[in-house]
C-alpha cells in the first residue's frame, strides 16, 4: 500500500508538456533483458494512446 502511494505521487509529479495527459510505467522484454520505462502519453486524432516521451529507461537485469 505504501509503494502504491509513493508510485502514484511520483507519477503525479512528472511535469507534462502540451498534448500529454498522463505519465505511466511500462515494462518490456527485449533480447532477453527486462526494461522498466517511465513515459508520458498522449492521444492521437485516431484515439490511440501513444508514448510521447521516455523519461527513464532502466535495464532491470543490469540494475540488479
PDBQT receptor file of N, H, CA, C and O in Angstrom, charges set to zero:
ATOM      1  N   UNK A   1       0.817  -1.187   0.000  1.00  0.00    +0.000 N 
ATOM      2  CA  UNK A   1       0.000   0.000   0.000  1.00  0.00    +0.000 C 
ATOM      3  C   UNK A   1       0.864   1.256   0.000  1.00  0.00    +0.000 C 
ATOM      4  O   UNK A   1       0.551   2.223  -0.693  1.00  0.00    +0.000 OA
ATOM      5  N   UNK A   2       1.942   1.246   0.768  1.00  0.00    +0.000 N 
ATOM      6  H   UNK A   2       2.196   0.460   1.331  1.00  0.00    +0.000 HD
ATOM      7  CA  UNK A   2       2.852   2.387   0.795  1.00  0.00    +0.000 C 
ATOM      8  C   UNK A   2       3.514   2.558  -0.574  1.00  0.00    +0.000 C 
ATOM      9  O   UNK A   2       3.645   3.676  -1.072  1.00  0.00    +0.000 OA
ATOM     10  N   UNK A   3       3.930   1.441  -1.176  1.00  0.00    +0.000 N 
ATOM     11  H   UNK A   3       3.823   0.533  -0.771  1.00  0.00    +0.000 HD
ATOM     12  CA  UNK A   3       4.550   1.510  -2.502  1.00  0.00    +0.000 C 
ATOM     13  C   UNK A   3       3.587   2.099  -3.523  1.00  0.00    +0.000 C 
ATOM     14  O   UNK A   3       3.993   2.886  -4.377  1.00  0.00    +0.000 OA
ATOM     15  N   UNK A   4       2.321   1.724  -3.442  1.00  0.00    +0.000 N 
ATOM     16  H   UNK A   4       1.991   1.084  -2.748  1.00  0.00    +0.000 HD
ATOM     17  CA  UNK A   4       1.322   2.249  -4.374  1.00  0.00    +0.000 C 
ATOM     18  C   UNK A   4       1.193   3.766  -4.221  1.00  0.00    +0.000 C 
ATOM     19  O   UNK A   4       1.115   4.486  -5.216  1.00  0.00    +0.000 OA
ATOM     20  N   UNK A   5       1.169   4.247  -2.991  1.00  0.00    +0.000 N 
ATOM     21  H   UNK A   5       1.231   3.662  -2.183  1.00  0.00    +0.000 HD
ATOM     22  CA  UNK A   5       1.065   5.693  -2.745  1.00  0.00    +0.000 C 
ATOM     23  C   UNK A   5       2.293   6.433  -3.259  1.00  0.00    +0.000 C 
ATOM     24  O   UNK A   5       2.172   7.486  -3.886  1.00  0.00    +0.000 OA
ATOM     25  N   UNK A   6       3.486   5.878  -2.992  1.00  0.00    +0.000 N 
ATOM     26  H   UNK A   6       3.585   5.023  -2.483  1.00  0.00    +0.000 HD
ATOM     27  CA  UNK A   6       4.715   6.510  -3.460  1.00  0.00    +0.000 C 
ATOM     28  C   UNK A   6       4.764   6.560  -4.980  1.00  0.00    +0.000 C 
ATOM     29  O   UNK A   6       5.133   7.580  -5.562  1.00  0.00    +0.000 OA
ATOM     30  N   UNK A   7       4.392   5.455  -5.624  1.00  0.00    +0.000 N 
ATOM     31  H   UNK A   7       4.092   4.626  -5.151  1.00  0.00    +0.000 HD
ATOM     32  CA  UNK A   7       4.395   5.395  -7.081  1.00  0.00    +0.000 C 
ATOM     33  C   UNK A   7       3.408   6.397  -7.662  1.00  0.00    +0.000 C 
ATOM     34  O   UNK A   7       3.727   7.098  -8.622  1.00  0.00    +0.000 OA
ATOM     35  N   UNK A   8       2.220   6.468  -7.089  1.00  0.00    +0.000 N 
ATOM     36  H   UNK A   8       1.961   5.899  -6.309  1.00  0.00    +0.000 HD
ATOM     37  CA  UNK A   8       1.208   7.409  -7.564  1.00  0.00    +0.000 C 
ATOM     38  C   UNK A   8       1.716   8.846  -7.428  1.00  0.00    +0.000 C 
ATOM     39  O   UNK A   8       1.532   9.653  -8.339  1.00  0.00    +0.000 OA
ATOM     40  N   UNK A   9       2.347   9.171  -6.308  1.00  0.00    +0.000 N 
ATOM     41  H   UNK A   9       2.496   8.515  -5.568  1.00  0.00    +0.000 HD
ATOM     42  CA  UNK A   9       2.883  10.517  -6.103  1.00  0.00    +0.000 C 
ATOM     43  C   UNK A   9       4.006  10.796  -7.087  1.00  0.00    +0.000 C 
ATOM     44  O   UNK A   9       4.080  11.893  -7.639  1.00  0.00    +0.000 OA
ATOM     45  N   UNK A  10       4.878   9.832  -7.317  1.00  0.00    +0.000 N 
ATOM     46  H   UNK A  10       4.818   8.941  -6.868  1.00  0.00    +0.000 HD
ATOM     47  CA  UNK A  10       5.999  10.010  -8.239  1.00  0.00    +0.000 C 
ATOM     48  C   UNK A  10       5.489  10.283  -9.651  1.00  0.00    +0.000 C 
ATOM     49  O   UNK A  10       5.975  11.195 -10.321  1.00  0.00    +0.000 OA
ATOM     50  N   UNK A  11       4.509   9.495 -10.107  1.00  0.00    +0.000 N 
ATOM     51  H   UNK A  11       4.115   8.754  -9.563  1.00  0.00    +0.000 HD
ATOM     52  CA  UNK A  11       3.965   9.702 -11.447  1.00  0.00    +0.000 C 
ATOM     53  C   UNK A  11       3.216  11.029 -11.542  1.00  0.00    +0.000 C 
ATOM     54  O   UNK A  11       3.251  11.692 -12.579  1.00  0.00    +0.000 OA
ATOM     55  N   UNK A  12       2.547  11.411 -10.477  1.00  0.00    +0.000 N 
ATOM     56  H   UNK A  12       2.518  10.872  -9.635  1.00  0.00    +0.000 HD
ATOM     57  CA  UNK A  12       1.791  12.664 -10.461  1.00  0.00    +0.000 C 
ATOM     58  C   UNK A  12       2.719  13.869 -10.562  1.00  0.00    +0.000 C 
ATOM     59  O   UNK A  12       2.334  14.896 -11.122  1.00  0.00    +0.000 OA
ATOM     60  N   UNK A  13       3.931  13.762 -10.030  1.00  0.00    +0.000 N 
ATOM     61  H   UNK A  13       4.244  12.928  -9.575  1.00  0.00    +0.000 HD
ATOM     62  CA  UNK A  13       4.875  14.867 -10.007  1.00  0.00    +0.000 C 
ATOM     63  C   UNK A  13       5.626  15.065 -11.330  1.00  0.00    +0.000 C 
ATOM     64  O   UNK A  13       6.445  15.978 -11.435  1.00  0.00    +0.000 OA
ATOM     65  N   UNK A  14       5.366  14.240 -12.325  1.00  0.00    +0.000 N 
ATOM     66  H   UNK A  14       4.700  13.499 -12.240  1.00  0.00    +0.000 HD
ATOM     67  CA  UNK A  14       6.024  14.384 -13.625  1.00  0.00    +0.000 C 
ATOM     68  C   UNK A  14       5.397  15.574 -14.358  1.00  0.00    +0.000 C 
ATOM     69  O   UNK A  14       4.186  15.591 -14.576  1.00  0.00    +0.000 OA
ATOM     70  N   UNK A  15       6.210  16.573 -14.741  1.00  0.00    +0.000 N 
ATOM     71  H   UNK A  15       7.194  16.559 -14.564  1.00  0.00    +0.000 HD
ATOM     72  CA  UNK A  15       5.653  17.714 -15.478  1.00  0.00    +0.000 C 
ATOM     73  C   UNK A  15       5.265  17.294 -16.897  1.00  0.00    +0.000 C 
ATOM     74  O   UNK A  15       6.076  16.736 -17.635  1.00  0.00    +0.000 OA
ATOM     75  N   UNK A  16       4.022  17.569 -17.262  1.00  0.00    +0.000 N 
ATOM     76  H   UNK A  16       3.363  18.022 -16.662  1.00  0.00    +0.000 HD
ATOM     77  CA  UNK A  16       3.532  17.207 -18.585  1.00  0.00    +0.000 C 
ATOM     78  C   UNK A  16       3.706  18.374 -19.553  1.00  0.00    +0.000 C 
ATOM     79  O   UNK A  16       3.608  19.539 -19.166  1.00  0.00    +0.000 OA
ATOM     80  N   UNK A  17       3.964  18.044 -20.811  1.00  0.00    +0.000 N 
ATOM     81  H   UNK A  17       4.044  17.099 -21.125  1.00  0.00    +0.000 HD
ATOM     82  CA  UNK A  17       4.065  19.045 -21.861  1.00  0.00    +0.000 C 
ATOM     83  C   UNK A  17       2.730  19.128 -22.599  1.00  0.00    +0.000 C 
ATOM     84  O   UNK A  17       1.843  18.305 -22.374  1.00  0.00    +0.000 OA
ATOM     85  N   UNK A  18       2.588  20.108 -23.468  1.00  0.00    +0.000 N 
ATOM     86  H   UNK A  18       3.309  20.776 -23.651  1.00  0.00    +0.000 HD
ATOM     87  CA  UNK A  18       1.350  20.285 -24.233  1.00  0.00    +0.000 C 
ATOM     88  C   UNK A  18       0.980  19.003 -24.970  1.00  0.00    +0.000 C 
ATOM     89  O   UNK A  18       1.819  18.398 -25.638  1.00  0.00    +0.000 OA
ATOM     90  N   UNK A  19      -0.265  18.597 -24.847  1.00  0.00    +0.000 N 
ATOM     91  H   UNK A  19      -0.947  19.088 -24.304  1.00  0.00    +0.000 HD
ATOM     92  CA  UNK A  19      -0.771  17.417 -25.542  1.00  0.00    +0.000 C 
ATOM     93  C   UNK A  19      -0.649  16.130 -24.750  1.00  0.00    +0.000 C 
ATOM     94  O   UNK A  19      -1.299  15.141 -25.090  1.00  0.00    +0.000 OA
ATOM     95  N   UNK A  20       0.163  16.112 -23.706  1.00  0.00    +0.000 N 
ATOM     96  H   UNK A  20       0.692  16.915 -23.430  1.00  0.00    +0.000 HD
ATOM     97  CA  UNK A  20       0.306  14.921 -22.873  1.00  0.00    +0.000 C 
ATOM     98  C   UNK A  20      -0.785  14.927 -21.805  1.00  0.00    +0.000 C 
ATOM     99  O   UNK A  20      -1.159  15.984 -21.297  1.00  0.00    +0.000 OA
ATOM    100  N   UNK A  21      -1.296  13.735 -21.467  1.00  0.00    +0.000 N 
ATOM    101  H   UNK A  21      -0.993  12.877 -21.880  1.00  0.00    +0.000 HD
ATOM    102  CA  UNK A  21      -2.364  13.692 -20.478  1.00  0.00    +0.000 C 
ATOM    103  C   UNK A  21      -2.030  12.877 -19.236  1.00  0.00    +0.000 C 
ATOM    104  O   UNK A  21      -2.739  12.972 -18.234  1.00  0.00    +0.000 OA
ATOM    105  N   UNK A  22      -0.977  12.085 -19.278  1.00  0.00    +0.000 N 
ATOM    106  H   UNK A  22      -0.401  12.008 -20.092  1.00  0.00    +0.000 HD
ATOM    107  CA  UNK A  22      -0.606  11.314 -18.089  1.00  0.00    +0.000 C 
ATOM    108  C   UNK A  22       0.821  10.803 -18.214  1.00  0.00    +0.000 C 
ATOM    109  O   UNK A  22       1.399  10.773 -19.301  1.00  0.00    +0.000 OA
ATOM    110  N   UNK A  23       1.373  10.401 -17.072  1.00  0.00    +0.000 N 
ATOM    111  H   UNK A  23       0.903  10.425 -16.190  1.00  0.00    +0.000 HD
ATOM    112  CA  UNK A  23       2.643   9.675 -17.069  1.00  0.00    +0.000 C 
ATOM    113  C   UNK A  23       2.332   8.235 -16.688  1.00  0.00    +0.000 C 
ATOM    114  O   UNK A  23       1.301   7.957 -16.075  1.00  0.00    +0.000 OA
ATOM    115  N   UNK A  24       3.225   7.321 -17.052  1.00  0.00    +0.000 N 
ATOM    116  H   UNK A  24       4.063   7.546 -17.550  1.00  0.00    +0.000 HD
ATOM    117  CA  UNK A  24       2.965   5.905 -16.821  1.00  0.00    +0.000 C 
ATOM    118  C   UNK A  24       4.274   5.136 -16.721  1.00  0.00    +0.000 C 
ATOM    119  O   UNK A  24       5.338   5.634 -17.090  1.00  0.00    +0.000 OA
ATOM    120  N   UNK A  25       4.173   3.920 -16.216  1.00  0.00    +0.000 N 
ATOM    121  H   UNK A  25       3.309   3.516 -15.915  1.00  0.00    +0.000 HD
ATOM    122  CA  UNK A  25       5.303   2.987 -16.205  1.00  0.00    +0.000 C 
ATOM    123  C   UNK A  25       5.026   1.892 -17.216  1.00  0.00    +0.000 C 
ATOM    124  O   UNK A  25       3.897   1.415 -17.333  1.00  0.00    +0.000 OA
ATOM    125  N   UNK A  26       6.045   1.498 -17.937  1.00  0.00    +0.000 N 
ATOM    126  H   UNK A  26       6.962   1.885 -17.842  1.00  0.00    +0.000 HD
ATOM    127  CA  UNK A  26       5.939   0.391 -18.892  1.00  0.00    +0.000 C 
ATOM    128  C   UNK A  26       7.067  -0.576 -18.601  1.00  0.00    +0.000 C 
ATOM    129  O   UNK A  26       8.164  -0.171 -18.215  1.00  0.00    +0.000 OA
ATOM    130  N   UNK A  27       6.791  -1.856 -18.788  1.00  0.00    +0.000 N 
ATOM    131  H   UNK A  27       5.901  -2.185 -19.101  1.00  0.00    +0.000 HD
ATOM    132  CA  UNK A  27       7.830  -2.872 -18.651  1.00  0.00    +0.000 C 
ATOM    133  C   UNK A  27       7.792  -3.728 -19.907  1.00  0.00    +0.000 C 
ATOM    134  O   UNK A  27       6.719  -4.113 -20.373  1.00  0.00    +0.000 OA
ATOM    135  N   UNK A  28       8.966  -4.024 -20.453  1.00  0.00    +0.000 N 
ATOM    136  H   UNK A  28       9.837  -3.712 -20.075  1.00  0.00    +0.000 HD
ATOM    137  CA  UNK A  28       9.032  -4.854 -21.655  1.00  0.00    +0.000 C 
ATOM    138  C   UNK A  28      10.307  -5.692 -21.642  1.00  0.00    +0.000 C 
ATOM    139  O   UNK A  28      11.252  -5.403 -20.908  1.00  0.00    +0.000 OA
ATOM    140  N   UNK A  29      10.312  -6.729 -22.466  1.00  0.00    +0.000 N 
ATOM    141  H   UNK A  29       9.544  -6.964 -23.062  1.00  0.00    +0.000 HD
ATOM    142  CA  UNK A  29      11.484  -7.588 -22.601  1.00  0.00    +0.000 C 
ATOM    143  C   UNK A  29      12.016  -7.462 -24.020  1.00  0.00    +0.000 C 
ATOM    144  O   UNK A  29      11.251  -7.503 -24.984  1.00  0.00    +0.000 OA
ATOM    145  N   UNK A  30      13.322  -7.311 -24.145  1.00  0.00    +0.000 N 
ATOM    146  H   UNK A  30      13.944  -7.277 -23.362  1.00  0.00    +0.000 HD
ATOM    147  CA  UNK A  30      13.975  -7.226 -25.456  1.00  0.00    +0.000 C 
ATOM    148  C   UNK A  30      15.315  -7.937 -25.371  1.00  0.00    +0.000 C 
ATOM    149  O   UNK A  30      16.124  -7.653 -24.488  1.00  0.00    +0.000 OA
ATOM    150  N   UNK A  31      15.542  -8.853 -26.284  1.00  0.00    +0.000 N 
ATOM    151  H   UNK A  31      14.885  -9.084 -27.002  1.00  0.00    +0.000 HD
ATOM    152  CA  UNK A  31      16.795  -9.610 -26.339  1.00  0.00    +0.000 C 
ATOM    153  C   UNK A  31      17.124 -10.274 -25.005  1.00  0.00    +0.000 C 
ATOM    154  O   UNK A  31      18.290 -10.357 -24.619  1.00  0.00    +0.000 OA
ATOM    155  N   UNK A  32      16.093 -10.747 -24.302  1.00  0.00    +0.000 N 
ATOM    156  H   UNK A  32      15.146 -10.680 -24.616  1.00  0.00    +0.000 HD
ATOM    157  CA  UNK A  32      16.291 -11.447 -23.047  1.00  0.00    +0.000 C 
ATOM    158  C   UNK A  32      16.462 -10.547 -21.836  1.00  0.00    +0.000 C 
ATOM    159  O   UNK A  32      16.547 -11.045 -20.714  1.00  0.00    +0.000 OA
ATOM    160  N   UNK A  33      16.515  -9.225 -22.032  1.00  0.00    +0.000 N 
ATOM    161  H   UNK A  33      16.445  -8.820 -22.943  1.00  0.00    +0.000 HD
ATOM    162  CA  UNK A  33      16.637  -8.278 -20.926  1.00  0.00    +0.000 C 
ATOM    163  C   UNK A  33      15.286  -7.636 -20.635  1.00  0.00    +0.000 C 
ATOM    164  O   UNK A  33      14.516  -7.361 -21.555  1.00  0.00    +0.000 OA
ATOM    165  N   UNK A  34      14.998  -7.399 -19.372  1.00  0.00    +0.000 N 
ATOM    166  H   UNK A  34      15.623  -7.622 -18.624  1.00  0.00    +0.000 HD
ATOM    167  CA  UNK A  34      13.762  -6.751 -18.966  1.00  0.00    +0.000 C 
ATOM    168  C   UNK A  34      14.050  -5.276 -18.687  1.00  0.00    +0.000 C 
ATOM    169  O   UNK A  34      14.992  -4.946 -17.967  1.00  0.00    +0.000 OA
ATOM    170  N   UNK A  35      13.241  -4.403 -19.257  1.00  0.00    +0.000 N 
ATOM    171  H   UNK A  35      12.476  -4.671 -19.842  1.00  0.00    +0.000 HD
ATOM    172  CA  UNK A  35      13.400  -2.958 -19.116  1.00  0.00    +0.000 C 
ATOM    173  C   UNK A  35      12.179  -2.359 -18.437  1.00  0.00    +0.000 C 
ATOM    174  O   UNK A  35      11.054  -2.800 -18.671  1.00  0.00    +0.000 OA
ATOM    175  N   UNK A  36      12.401  -1.357 -17.598  1.00  0.00    +0.000 N 
ATOM    176  H   UNK A  36      13.315  -1.000 -17.407  1.00  0.00    +0.000 HD
ATOM    177  CA  UNK A  36      11.341  -0.585 -16.962  1.00  0.00    +0.000 C 
ATOM    178  C   UNK A  36      11.492   0.851 -17.449  1.00  0.00    +0.000 C 
ATOM    179  O   UNK A  36      12.566   1.445 -17.348  1.00  0.00    +0.000 OA
ATOM    180  N   UNK A  37      10.407   1.395 -17.975  1.00  0.00    +0.000 N 
ATOM    181  H   UNK A  37       9.535   0.912 -18.058  1.00  0.00    +0.000 HD
ATOM    182  CA  UNK A  37      10.436   2.748 -18.519  1.00  0.00    +0.000 C 
ATOM    183  C   UNK A  37       9.409   3.631 -17.822  1.00  0.00    +0.000 C 
ATOM    184  O   UNK A  37       8.312   3.188 -17.483  1.00  0.00    +0.000 OA
ATOM    185  N   UNK A  38       9.783   4.876 -17.619  1.00  0.00    +0.000 N 
ATOM    186  H   UNK A  38      10.674   5.236 -17.895  1.00  0.00    +0.000 HD
ATOM    187  CA  UNK A  38       8.856   5.914 -17.182  1.00  0.00    +0.000 C 
ATOM    188  C   UNK A  38       8.593   6.767 -18.422  1.00  0.00    +0.000 C 
ATOM    189  O   UNK A  38       9.528   7.267 -19.046  1.00  0.00    +0.000 OA
ATOM    190  N   UNK A  39       7.312   6.932 -18.778  1.00  0.00    +0.000 N 
ATOM    191  H   UNK A  39       6.552   6.526 -18.271  1.00  0.00    +0.000 HD
ATOM    192  CA  UNK A  39       6.956   7.617 -20.017  1.00  0.00    +0.000 C 
ATOM    193  C   UNK A  39       5.814   8.605 -19.778  1.00  0.00    +0.000 C 
ATOM    194  O   UNK A  39       5.140   8.567 -18.748  1.00  0.00    +0.000 OA
ATOM    195  N   UNK A  40       5.618   9.480 -20.747  1.00  0.00    +0.000 N 
ATOM    196  H   UNK A  40       6.165   9.511 -21.583  1.00  0.00    +0.000 HD
ATOM    197  CA  UNK A  40       4.405  10.291 -20.780  1.00  0.00    +0.000 C 
ATOM    198  C   UNK A  40       3.613   9.863 -22.004  1.00  0.00    +0.000 C 
ATOM    199  O   UNK A  40       4.180   9.385 -22.987  1.00  0.00    +0.000 OA
ATOM    200  N   UNK A  41       2.302  10.038 -21.939  1.00  0.00    +0.000 N 
ATOM    201  H   UNK A  41       1.842  10.426 -21.141  1.00  0.00    +0.000 HD
ATOM    202  CA  UNK A  41       1.421   9.572 -23.008  1.00  0.00    +0.000 C 
ATOM    203  C   UNK A  41       0.586  10.713 -23.577  1.00  0.00    +0.000 C 
ATOM    204  O   UNK A  41       0.297  11.698 -22.898  1.00  0.00    +0.000 OA
ATOM    205  N   UNK A  42       0.212  10.554 -24.823  1.00  0.00    +0.000 N 
ATOM    206  H   UNK A  42       0.446   9.754 -25.374  1.00  0.00    +0.000 HD
ATOM    207  CA  UNK A  42      -0.705  11.486 -25.473  1.00  0.00    +0.000 C 
ATOM    208  C   UNK A  42      -1.681  10.677 -26.306  1.00  0.00    +0.000 C 
ATOM    209  O   UNK A  42      -1.456   9.495 -26.565  1.00  0.00    +0.000 OA
ATOM    210  N   UNK A  43      -2.767  11.315 -26.725  1.00  0.00    +0.000 N 
ATOM    211  H   UNK A  43      -2.950  12.275 -26.515  1.00  0.00    +0.000 HD
ATOM    212  CA  UNK A  43      -3.780  10.649 -27.537  1.00  0.00    +0.000 C 
ATOM    213  C   UNK A  43      -3.729  11.217 -28.946  1.00  0.00    +0.000 C 
ATOM    214  O   UNK A  43      -3.655  12.432 -29.126  1.00  0.00    +0.000 OA
ATOM    215  N   UNK A  44      -3.767  10.339 -29.949  1.00  0.00    +0.000 N 
ATOM    216  H   UNK A  44      -3.827   9.351 -29.803  1.00  0.00    +0.000 HD
ATOM    217  CA  UNK A  44      -3.736  10.777 -31.346  1.00  0.00    +0.000 C 
ATOM    218  C   UNK A  44      -5.145  11.147 -31.806  1.00  0.00    +0.000 C 
ATOM    219  O   UNK A  44      -6.126  10.936 -31.092  1.00  0.00    +0.000 OA
ATOM    220  N   UNK A  45      -5.222  11.698 -33.006  1.00  0.00    +0.000 N 
ATOM    221  H   UNK A  45      -4.425  11.869 -33.587  1.00  0.00    +0.000 HD
ATOM    222  CA  UNK A  45      -6.524  12.031 -33.585  1.00  0.00    +0.000 C 
ATOM    223  C   UNK A  45      -7.378  10.789 -33.813  1.00  0.00    +0.000 C 
ATOM    224  O   UNK A  45      -8.604  10.883 -33.885  1.00  0.00    +0.000 OA
ATOM    225  N   UNK A  46      -6.735   9.619 -33.927  1.00  0.00    +0.000 N 
ATOM    226  H   UNK A  46      -5.740   9.543 -33.869  1.00  0.00    +0.000 HD
ATOM    227  CA  UNK A  46      -7.441   8.344 -34.115  1.00  0.00    +0.000 C 
ATOM    228  C   UNK A  46      -7.805   7.690 -32.777  1.00  0.00    +0.000 C 
ATOM    229  O   UNK A  46      -8.188   6.520 -32.737  1.00  0.00    +0.000 OA
ATOM    230  N   UNK A  47      -7.683   8.449 -31.688  1.00  0.00    +0.000 N 
ATOM    231  H   UNK A  47      -7.373   9.399 -31.721  1.00  0.00    +0.000 HD
ATOM    232  CA  UNK A  47      -7.992   7.966 -30.334  1.00  0.00    +0.000 C 
ATOM    233  C   UNK A  47      -7.073   6.844 -29.866  1.00  0.00    +0.000 C 
ATOM    234  O   UNK A  47      -7.471   6.025 -29.037  1.00  0.00    +0.000 OA
ATOM    235  N   UNK A  48      -5.862   6.797 -30.381  1.00  0.00    +0.000 N 
ATOM    236  H   UNK A  48      -5.538   7.462 -31.055  1.00  0.00    +0.000 HD
ATOM    237  CA  UNK A  48      -4.870   5.836 -29.916  1.00  0.00    +0.000 C 
ATOM    238  C   UNK A  48      -3.999   6.508 -28.860  1.00  0.00    +0.000 C 
ATOM    239  O   UNK A  48      -3.668   7.688 -28.978  1.00  0.00    +0.000 OA
ATOM    240  N   UNK A  49      -3.636   5.764 -27.848  1.00  0.00    +0.000 N 
ATOM    241  H   UNK A  49      -3.905   4.806 -27.752  1.00  0.00    +0.000 HD
ATOM    242  CA  UNK A  49      -2.732   6.269 -26.826  1.00  0.00    +0.000 C 
ATOM    243  C   UNK A  49      -1.320   5.841 -27.202  1.00  0.00    +0.000 C 
ATOM    244  O   UNK A  49      -1.049   4.657 -27.401  1.00  0.00    +0.000 OA
ATOM    245  N   UNK A  50      -0.424   6.818 -27.295  1.00  0.00    +0.000 N 
ATOM    246  H   UNK A  50      -0.644   7.780 -27.133  1.00  0.00    +0.000 HD
ATOM    247  CA  UNK A  50       0.954   6.555 -27.705  1.00  0.00    +0.000 C 
ATOM    248  C   UNK A  50       1.916   7.201 -26.703  1.00  0.00    +0.000 C 
ATOM    249  O   UNK A  50       1.558   8.130 -25.979  1.00  0.00    +0.000 OA
ATOM    250  N   UNK A  51       3.142   6.684 -26.684  1.00  0.00    +0.000 N 
ATOM    251  H   UNK A  51       3.433   5.929 -27.272  1.00  0.00    +0.000 HD
ATOM    252  CA  UNK A  51       4.184   7.257 -25.837  1.00  0.00    +0.000 C 
ATOM    253  C   UNK A  51       4.633   8.571 -26.454  1.00  0.00    +0.000 C 
ATOM    254  O   UNK A  51       4.972   8.636 -27.635  1.00  0.00    +0.000 OA
ATOM    255  N   UNK A  52       4.630   9.599 -25.648  1.00  0.00    +0.000 N 
ATOM    256  H   UNK A  52       4.355   9.546 -24.688  1.00  0.00    +0.000 HD
ATOM    257  CA  UNK A  52       5.078  10.909 -26.105  1.00  0.00    +0.000 C 
ATOM    258  C   UNK A  52       6.574  11.107 -25.822  1.00  0.00    +0.000 C 
ATOM    259  O   UNK A  52       7.336  11.521 -26.696  1.00  0.00    +0.000 OA
ATOM    260  N   UNK A  53       6.968  10.806 -24.597  1.00  0.00    +0.000 N 
ATOM    261  H   UNK A  53       6.349  10.470 -23.887  1.00  0.00    +0.000 HD
ATOM    262  CA  UNK A  53       8.376  10.944 -24.202  1.00  0.00    +0.000 C 
ATOM    263  C   UNK A  53       8.773   9.789 -23.301  1.00  0.00    +0.000 C 
ATOM    264  O   UNK A  53       7.959   9.288 -22.525  1.00  0.00    +0.000 OA
ATOM    265  N   UNK A  54      10.022   9.371 -23.406  1.00  0.00    +0.000 N 
ATOM    266  H   UNK A  54      10.683   9.778 -24.037  1.00  0.00    +0.000 HD
ATOM    267  CA  UNK A  54      10.604   8.397 -22.475  1.00  0.00    +0.000 C 
ATOM    268  C   UNK A  54      11.436   9.201 -21.488  1.00  0.00    +0.000 C 
ATOM    269  O   UNK A  54      12.398   9.868 -21.868  1.00  0.00    +0.000 OA
ATOM    270  N   UNK A  55      11.057   9.131 -20.222  1.00  0.00    +0.000 N 
ATOM    271  H   UNK A  55      10.275   8.589 -19.913  1.00  0.00    +0.000 HD
ATOM    272  CA  UNK A  55      11.760   9.891 -19.190  1.00  0.00    +0.000 C 
ATOM    273  C   UNK A  55      12.912   9.100 -18.590  1.00  0.00    +0.000 C 
ATOM    274  O   UNK A  55      13.946   9.666 -18.235  1.00  0.00    +0.000 OA
ATOM    275  N   UNK A  56      12.729   7.797 -18.480  1.00  0.00    +0.000 N 
ATOM    276  H   UNK A  56      11.889   7.337 -18.768  1.00  0.00    +0.000 HD
ATOM    277  CA  UNK A  56      13.726   6.938 -17.851  1.00  0.00    +0.000 C 
ATOM    278  C   UNK A  56      13.585   5.543 -18.428  1.00  0.00    +0.000 C 
ATOM    279  O   UNK A  56      12.470   5.044 -18.574  1.00  0.00    +0.000 OA
ATOM    280  N   UNK A  57      14.696   4.908 -18.756  1.00  0.00    +0.000 N 
ATOM    281  H   UNK A  57      15.603   5.313 -18.636  1.00  0.00    +0.000 HD
ATOM    282  CA  UNK A  57      14.685   3.543 -19.282  1.00  0.00    +0.000 C 
ATOM    283  C   UNK A  57      15.765   2.758 -18.539  1.00  0.00    +0.000 C 
ATOM    284  O   UNK A  57      16.959   2.976 -18.746  1.00  0.00    +0.000 OA
ATOM    285  N   UNK A  58      15.335   1.848 -17.676  1.00  0.00    +0.000 N 
ATOM    286  H   UNK A  58      14.365   1.671 -17.507  1.00  0.00    +0.000 HD
ATOM    287  CA  UNK A  58      16.276   1.096 -16.837  1.00  0.00    +0.000 C 
ATOM    288  C   UNK A  58      16.267  -0.371 -17.278  1.00  0.00    +0.000 C 
ATOM    289  O   UNK A  58      15.208  -0.984 -17.408  1.00  0.00    +0.000 OA
ATOM    290  N   UNK A  59      17.452  -0.917 -17.503  1.00  0.00    +0.000 N 
ATOM    291  H   UNK A  59      18.312  -0.419 -17.397  1.00  0.00    +0.000 HD
ATOM    292  CA  UNK A  59      17.599  -2.344 -17.745  1.00  0.00    +0.000 C 
ATOM    293  C   UNK A  59      17.595  -3.012 -16.365  1.00  0.00    +0.000 C 
ATOM    294  O   UNK A  59      18.563  -2.905 -15.612  1.00  0.00    +0.000 OA
ATOM    295  N   UNK A  60      16.502  -3.695 -16.048  1.00  0.00    +0.000 N 
ATOM    296  H   UNK A  60      15.716  -3.782 -16.659  1.00  0.00    +0.000 HD
ATOM    297  CA  UNK A  60      16.336  -4.286 -14.723  1.00  0.00    +0.000 C 
ATOM    298  C   UNK A  60      17.424  -5.305 -14.411  1.00  0.00    +0.000 C 
ATOM    299  O   UNK A  60      17.915  -5.365 -13.284  1.00  0.00    +0.000 OA
ATOM    300  N   UNK A  61      17.801  -6.099 -15.398  1.00  0.00    +0.000 N 
ATOM    301  H   UNK A  61      17.402  -6.049 -16.314  1.00  0.00    +0.000 HD
ATOM    302  CA  UNK A  61      18.833  -7.113 -15.175  1.00  0.00    +0.000 C 
ATOM    303  C   UNK A  61      20.169  -6.472 -14.816  1.00  0.00    +0.000 C 
ATOM    304  O   UNK A  61      20.883  -6.985 -13.955  1.00  0.00    +0.000 OA
ATOM    305  N   UNK A  62      20.518  -5.360 -15.461  1.00  0.00    +0.000 N 
ATOM    306  H   UNK A  62      19.938  -4.944 -16.160  1.00  0.00    +0.000 HD
ATOM    307  CA  UNK A  62      21.760  -4.663 -15.127  1.00  0.00    +0.000 C 
ATOM    308  C   UNK A  62      21.668  -4.002 -13.753  1.00  0.00    +0.000 C 
ATOM    309  O   UNK A  62      22.653  -3.958 -13.017  1.00  0.00    +0.000 OA
ATOM    310  N   UNK A  63      20.492  -3.489 -13.408  1.00  0.00    +0.000 N 
ATOM    311  H   UNK A  63      19.691  -3.525 -14.006  1.00  0.00    +0.000 HD
ATOM    312  CA  UNK A  63      20.313  -2.790 -12.131  1.00  0.00    +0.000 C 
ATOM    313  C   UNK A  63      20.427  -3.746 -10.944  1.00  0.00    +0.000 C 
ATOM    314  O   UNK A  63      20.899  -3.366  -9.872  1.00  0.00    +0.000 OA
ATOM    315  N   UNK A  64      19.987  -5.003 -11.150  1.00  0.00    +0.000 N 
ATOM    316  H   UNK A  64      19.604  -5.311 -12.021  1.00  0.00    +0.000 HD
ATOM    317  CA  UNK A  64      20.052  -5.966 -10.058  1.00  0.00    +0.000 C 
ATOM    318  C   UNK A  64      21.449  -6.530  -9.938  1.00  0.00    +0.000 C 
ATOM    319  O   UNK A  64      21.706  -7.364  -9.070  1.00  0.00    +0.000 OA
TER     320      UNK A  64
